[in-house]
Amino acid sequence: MAIMAATVWFIPGWLRSGTPAEGVLECVSNAFPEAKVEFKKWDGDNVVWPMSVDSADKESWRLAFEIAMMPREERERLTLVGHSLGGRMIARILARLSEHGLKVRQAILMGAAIPSDDPDLAKMGRATELPVLAVCNPYDHVLRYVYAMVGGESSVAFGANGTLAPCENVVECVTPENLAREVEIDDGAWSKSPALRDVANHHEKFYIEYARRILGGEAASGTVMVPQGFPAVDGKVMDSEIWWSVLDEAEGWKLEKNKVTGHCRIIDPDKKRVAWGREEKMRSAFGKVRSQIGRAVR
């Protein structure tokens, strides 16, 4: 009996959902050279963001049903790859599959536009044989700022934040800070202008190329990802204990609590505020920072 070829579904993000952008499927094929790549279009080209989000959530149910109806051997050779709202859809798809004890081979979420505290994130790893790879970019301007302002959802985006606590069978891979300058893509002005690269660091091709490197065995960037409580604005701070109490510290990182308001902030070794929020979330976030720098807090 012939061996069935592996299949990759690529699910695009907002405003790119109808037809693949030039060169995108070639990029996905480069990451999975032995697989058949399929573009899964959906109705996400509405410029009104909440309508596209609603469409993405509804389409995820339909795709989950389509996968559930596949023969088992076909389903278990399927890899799901999604960018932005496409990553959100994959999290929803996997959560629905996990509720019925079904699994696909693997899933890759790139800059996923879904709240970092969404309950489906904790379920998605149960629906894949190989670990879910979540490519997260803490410096993604679209996710960190635009999504936070117009998303209207409960939390900052998973694709820029990760989760506060580890999820079963999910590996968060953090991109380098200057992703758009380190990753080469052939895409006209985006690839030729450093300024446009920095603005366009949510571009799907940058994410796909970085995911290809990780799948090929390249070491992760080593960037420390700090989960956010409230949408953060980076900047130097006054490292004074007049208004702030130090709750924890490790290798130059500090978790501080405001003596007046009670909210907390995380300060990096360069004395930049990299996250702030309620104490419970910031304690969890600082625990994740400690796990990444590999040292227990005294």
C-alpha positions as a printed NumPy array, in Angstrom:
array([[  0.   ,   0.   ,   0.   ],
       [  1.342,   3.436,  -0.919],
       [  2.363,   5.712,   1.929],
       [  0.101,   8.741,   2.16 ],
       [  1.922,  12.053,   1.762],
       [  1.891,  14.52 ,   4.613],
       [ -0.407,  17.519,   4.206],
       [ -0.011,  21.069,   5.481],
       [ -2.922,  23.451,   5.732],
       [ -1.9  ,  27.1  ,   5.723],
       [ -4.524,  29.382,   7.274],
       [ -3.817,  33.07 ,   6.591],
       [ -4.581,  36.102,   8.719],
       [ -6.715,  39.217,   8.467],
       [ -7.07 ,  40.865,   5.034],
       [ -5.13 ,  38.006,   3.404],
       [ -7.768,  35.326,   3.733],
       [ -9.126,  35.055,   0.19 ],
       [ -6.072,  34.323,  -1.937],
       [ -2.47 ,  33.656,  -0.91 ],
       [ -0.115,  36.603,  -0.955],
       [  2.642,  36.333,  -3.541],
       [  5.296,  33.832,  -2.52 ],
       [  3.67 ,  32.787,   0.759],
       [  2.873,  29.206,  -0.233],
       [  6.406,  28.83 ,  -1.563],
       [  7.686,  29.901,   1.861],
       [  5.487,  27.314,   3.569],
       [  6.629,  24.648,   1.097],
       [ 10.254,  25.475,   1.919],
       [  9.494,  24.8  ,   5.567],
       [  7.773,  21.477,   4.705],
       [  9.523,  20.231,   1.534],
       [  8.037,  16.721,   1.7  ],
       [  4.433,  17.79 ,   2.213],
       [  1.533,  18.897,   0.058],
       [  0.605,  22.471,   1.012],
       [ -3.018,  23.63 ,   0.83 ],
       [ -4.244,  27.206,   1.252],
       [ -7.399,  27.329,   3.382],
       [ -9.283,  30.472,   2.472],
       [-11.915,  31.986,   4.741],
       [-13.975,  35.165,   4.981],
       [-11.522,  37.447,   6.773],
       [-11.104,  40.389,   4.42 ],
       [-13.6  ,  42.641,   6.161],
       [-11.835,  45.844,   7.232],
       [-14.008,  45.933,  10.363],
       [-11.833,  43.967,  12.764],
       [-14.562,  42.549,  15.067],
       [-16.435,  41.147,  12.065],
       [-13.331,  39.348,  10.828],
       [-12.676,  37.994,  14.32 ],
       [-16.239,  36.656,  14.475],
       [-15.804,  35.102,  11.047],
       [-12.541,  33.455,  12.119],
       [-14.12 ,  31.922,  15.213],
       [-17.048,  30.56 ,  13.204],
       [-14.808,  29.174,  10.464],
       [-12.706,  27.355,  13.06 ],
       [-15.74 ,  25.261,  13.983],
       [-16.286,  24.313,  10.334],
       [-12.638,  23.347,   9.837],
       [-12.616,  21.351,  13.068],
       [-15.604,  19.392,  11.782],
       [-13.868,  18.843,   8.417],
       [-10.817,  17.442,  10.181],
       [-12.921,  15.274,  12.475],
       [-14.557,  13.674,   9.423],
       [-11.198,  12.706,   7.88 ],
       [-10.003,   9.106,   7.99 ],
       [ -7.72 ,   8.675,  10.974],
       [ -4.564,   8.04 ,   8.931],
       [ -5.17 ,  11.216,   6.919],
       [ -5.843,  13.306,   9.996],
       [ -2.692,  12.073,  11.717],
       [ -0.547,  13.206,   8.766],
       [ -1.971,  16.712,   8.84 ],
       [ -0.06 ,  19.781,  10.054],
       [ -1.844,  23.08 ,  10.624],
       [  0.048,  26.338,  10.086],
       [ -1.607,  29.684,  10.772],
       [ -0.627,  33.339,  10.961],
       [ -2.336,  36.028,  13.06 ],
       [ -6.089,  35.301,  12.958],
       [ -5.147,  32.046,  11.24 ],
       [ -3.214,  31.117,  14.389],
       [ -6.266,  31.992,  16.444],
       [ -8.335,  29.656,  14.285],
       [ -5.878,  26.81 ,  14.793],
       [ -6.053,  27.209,  18.583],
       [ -9.843,  26.971,  18.342],
       [ -9.697,  23.995,  15.953],
       [ -7.329,  22.061,  18.214],
       [ -9.409,  22.802,  21.291],
       [-12.51 ,  21.408,  19.583],
       [-10.608,  18.298,  18.438],
       [ -9.208,  17.736,  21.927],
       [-12.726,  17.716,  23.34 ],
       [-13.403,  14.634,  21.184],
       [-10.057,  12.908,  21.72 ],
       [ -8.865,  13.541,  18.141],
       [ -5.352,  14.495,  17.054],
       [ -3.493,  15.903,  14.061],
       [  0.245,  15.542,  13.583],
       [  1.41 ,  19.052,  14.452],
       [  0.407,  22.714,  14.551],
       [  2.343,  25.961,  14.221],
       [  0.859,  29.25 ,  15.401],
       [  2.677,  32.356,  14.192],
       [  1.875,  35.676,  15.843],
       [ -1.516,  34.339,  16.888],
       [ -4.172,  37.043,  17.413],
       [ -5.978,  35.443,  20.342],
       [ -6.069,  36.595,  23.981],
       [ -3.2  ,  35.155,  25.989],
       [ -5.636,  33.998,  28.688],
       [ -8.087,  32.338,  26.283],
       [ -9.092,  28.905,  27.681],
       [ -8.653,  27.221,  24.282],
       [ -4.874,  27.709,  24.545],
       [ -4.698,  25.298,  27.475],
       [ -6.527,  22.625,  25.438],
       [ -4.782,  22.829,  22.078],
       [ -1.699,  20.74 ,  22.912],
       [ -3.875,  17.694,  23.617],
       [ -4.865,  17.526,  19.935],
       [ -1.401,  17.097,  18.36 ],
       [  1.066,  14.217,  18.294],
       [  4.07 ,  16.549,  18.129],
       [  4.26 ,  19.643,  20.327],
       [  2.421,  22.734,  19.151],
       [  4.994,  25.327,  18.111],
       [  3.913,  28.865,  19.007],
       [  6.144,  31.467,  17.365],
       [  5.798,  34.563,  19.554],
       [  7.205,  38.023,  18.907],
       [  7.18 ,  40.371,  21.922],
       [  8.164,  43.202,  19.564],
       [  5.322,  42.685,  17.075],
       [  3.926,  46.225,  16.752],
       [  0.572,  45.097,  15.354],
       [ -0.096,  42.614,  18.137],
       [  1.356,  44.599,  20.975],
       [ -0.212,  47.953,  20.236],
       [ -2.848,  47.853,  17.468],
       [ -4.461,  44.622,  18.691],
       [ -4.459,  45.925,  22.249],
       [ -6.23 ,  49.124,  21.189],
       [ -8.82 ,  47.785,  18.736],
       [ -9.128,  44.128,  19.697],
       [-11.712,  44.715,  22.389],
       [-10.76 ,  41.413,  24.028],
       [ -9.889,  40.358,  27.537],
       [ -6.119,  40.331,  27.308],
       [ -3.063,  41.094,  25.213],
       [ -2.374,  38.871,  22.212],
       [ -0.895,  35.41 ,  22.736],
       [  1.375,  35.885,  19.715],
       [  3.204,  38.74 ,  21.449],
       [  2.841,  37.541,  25.011],
       [  2.666,  33.792,  25.404],
       [  0.663,  32.49 ,  28.356],
       [  1.269,  33.204,  32.021],
       [  1.611,  29.49 ,  32.787],
       [  2.998,  26.708,  30.558],
       [  0.475,  24.799,  28.427],
       [  0.597,  21.039,  27.949],
       [  2.475,  19.969,  24.777],
       [  3.02 ,  23.588,  23.657],
       [  6.454,  25.105,  23.001],
       [  6.674,  28.888,  22.835],
       [  9.488,  30.003,  20.554],
       [ 10.451,  33.667,  20.906],
       [ 11.708,  35.524,  17.851],
       [ 14.738,  37.815,  18.008],
       [ 13.992,  41.462,  18.791],
       [ 14.951,  42.568,  15.28 ],
       [ 13.139,  39.733,  13.498],
       [ 12.458,  41.757,  10.361],
       [ 16.14 ,  42.665,   9.981],
       [ 17.541,  39.192,  10.722],
       [ 15.178,  37.255,   8.458],
       [ 15.588,  37.667,   4.715],
       [ 12.481,  37.651,   2.539],
       [ 11.96 ,  38.486,  -1.104],
       [  8.958,  40.793,  -1.025],
       [  9.638,  44.084,  -2.761],
       [  9.787,  47.175,  -0.579],
       [  9.39 ,  45.156,   2.636],
       [ 12.693,  43.413,   2.002],
       [ 14.594,  46.458,   0.729],
       [ 13.732,  49.146,   3.284],
       [ 14.932,  48.697,   6.895],
       [ 12.347,  51.235,   8.065],
       [  9.477,  49.363,   6.406],
       [ 10.802,  46.102,   7.795],
       [ 10.57 ,  47.421,  11.322],
       [  7.004,  48.617,  10.79 ],
       [  6.012,  45.39 ,   9.034],
       [  7.346,  42.904,  11.556],
       [  3.912,  41.219,  11.705],
       [  4.324,  40.222,   8.039],
       [  3.581,  36.521,   7.57 ],
       [  6.735,  35.849,   5.549],
       [  9.024,  36.88 ,   8.42 ],
       [  7.2  ,  34.474,  10.718],
       [  7.173,  31.611,   8.217],
       [ 10.89 ,  31.942,   7.517],
       [ 11.729,  32.003,  11.219],
       [  9.517,  28.953,  11.822],
       [ 11.37 ,  27.187,   8.982],
       [ 14.669,  27.82 ,  10.748],
       [ 13.367,  26.434,  14.034],
       [ 11.967,  23.344,  12.325],
       [ 15.372,  22.908,  10.688],
       [ 17.051,  22.725,  14.073],
       [ 18.241,  26.303,  14.576],
       [ 18.487,  27.311,  18.222],
       [ 15.848,  29.687,  19.541],
       [ 16.716,  33.364,  19.799],
       [ 17.318,  33.422,  23.542],
       [ 15.091,  36.481,  23.901],
       [ 13.344,  36.611,  27.276],
       [  9.598,  36.908,  26.743],
       [  7.808,  38.759,  29.52 ],
       [  4.05 ,  38.095,  29.655],
       [  2.037,  41.309,  29.905],
       [ -0.705,  42.193,  32.34 ],
       [ -1.886,  45.465,  30.848],
       [ -0.694,  46.627,  27.407],
       [  2.855,  47.79 ,  28.056],
       [  4.738,  50.865,  26.978],
       [  8.475,  50.308,  27.284],
       [ 10.648,  52.999,  28.761],
       [ 13.255,  53.761,  31.358],
       [ 11.895,  54.068,  34.881],
       [ 12.988,  55.578,  38.141],
       [ 14.36 ,  52.58 ,  40.009],
       [ 13.503,  54.091,  43.365],
       [ 12.12 ,  52.316,  46.412],
       [ 10.261,  55.431,  47.578],
       [  7.078,  54.434,  45.763],
       [  7.96 ,  50.822,  44.941],
       [  8.641,  47.699,  46.993],
       [ 10.795,  44.946,  45.491],
       [  8.898,  41.655,  45.7  ],
       [ 11.36 ,  39.463,  43.779],
       [ 14.566,  39.795,  41.799],
       [ 16.892,  37.624,  39.738],
       [ 19.945,  38.487,  37.647],
       [ 19.048,  42.156,  37.434],
       [ 15.335,  41.571,  36.8  ],
       [ 12.929,  42.955,  39.411],
       [  9.286,  42.51 ,  40.307],
       [  8.088,  45.652,  42.072],
       [  4.814,  46.707,  43.698],
       [  3.563,  50.27 ,  43.924],
       [  3.011,  51.238,  47.546],
       [  0.073,  53.496,  46.685],
       [ -1.86 ,  51.83 ,  43.854],
       [ -0.911,  48.196,  44.56 ],
       [ -0.198,  47.375,  40.91 ],
       [  3.066,  45.693,  39.959],
       [  5.698,  46.11 ,  37.28 ],
       [  8.619,  44.082,  35.946],
       [ 11.92 ,  45.87 ,  35.339],
       [ 14.638,  44.378,  33.131],
       [ 18.397,  44.656,  33.832],
       [ 18.526,  47.858,  31.743],
       [ 15.969,  49.453,  34.102],
       [ 13.203,  49.405,  31.491],
       [  9.645,  48.637,  32.464],
       [  8.694,  45.646,  30.319],
       [  5.367,  44.681,  31.909],
       [  2.844,  45.959,  34.42 ],
       [ -0.458,  44.768,  35.819],
       [ -2.203,  43.232,  38.791],
       [ -0.032,  41.456,  41.351],
       [ -1.296,  37.928,  40.677],
       [ -0.566,  38.122,  36.957],
       [  2.782,  39.833,  37.43 ],
       [  3.924,  37.199,  39.937],
       [  3.095,  34.525,  37.368],
       [  4.833,  36.52 ,  34.637],
       [  7.945,  36.923,  36.776],
       [  7.973,  33.18 ,  37.368],
       [  8.081,  32.714,  33.62 ],
       [ 10.957,  35.2  ,  33.368],
       [ 12.878,  33.238,  36.   ],
       [ 12.359,  29.981,  34.116],
       [ 13.858,  31.559,  31.017],
       [ 16.93 ,  33.008,  32.689],
       [ 17.415,  29.711,  34.507],
       [ 17.909,  30.971,  38.029],
       [ 15.72 ,  30.683,  41.12 ],
       [ 14.851,  33.849,  42.92 ],
       [ 16.388,  34.055,  46.353]])
